[in-house]
Amino acid sequence: MSAYITHRHALPPGELEALRDALLGSRFVARSPLMGTFQGSRGFALIFTREGRPALEARFPFLTPFLGRVLEPGSARGLLSWRERLFGGRHPEPNAFYLNLLLLDAGMGVGRHIDATLQGPSGVPDATPRHVSVLYLQVPPGARGGALRLLEDNRPLGEVRPRPGLLVHFQGHLQHEVQPFIGASDDTQRASLVCEQYVFPPEALARLPPFRIQSKAGFAAYLDSQRERTDG
């Protein structure tokens, strides 16, 4: 079983650029809604279930190519053991997701942690994702560092150097951290889109909202968003 797999050029350049521009230009971007090691980062997040995906795509249509690529079952098939890949097996597909835009300035990283954002909302205290998917949207020109380091029981398993368009899937129980980047030629932020993919039983899934925006941008952003939907 592989700890992680990567796909280069996961989206065509035009789709990647459109996705990046729409996300970074969103009025929902503010101080990150995540706590702990994410303090100091910026972005916003979306909780959704498989049933809530149409509502999410109607609200944020620019996410459709990304979701089609990342949530397609074959995209993360390389994380299965060789026996599972060869002989198959019955594995329920992820049915709940936490999607987070992560923006980091030079000199800023993310400390070691295990993703478990939906533990509280689902009521499952030990819930971790089936796997986590990361698409790199933007890497500052000339930047050094910024690698995603993956560990298990504090034992290093590997690291991934960010580059625009690179997609990473890794096992959801793994520890990971993001090293700070330095030496950028401008003040461009490092931007990535992170999708935690969970499999929950029906009773836990029922506790989750089909679709919800998490942002610290303030109520004005939501009012503007509602006006746009009404005007449209």
Secondary structure, DSSP 8 states (H G I E B T S, - for coil): --SEEEETT-S-HHHHHHHHHHHHT-TT-EE-S--GGGTT-EE-EEEEETTTHHHHHHH-GGGHHHHHHHSSGGGGGGGS-HHHHHH--------EEEEEEEEE-TT--EEEE---TTHHHHT-TT---SEEEEEEEE--TT-EE--EEEEETTEEEEEE---TT-EEEEETT-EEEE--EE--SS---EEEEEEEEE---HHHHTTS-SEEEE--S-HHHHHHHHHHHHH-
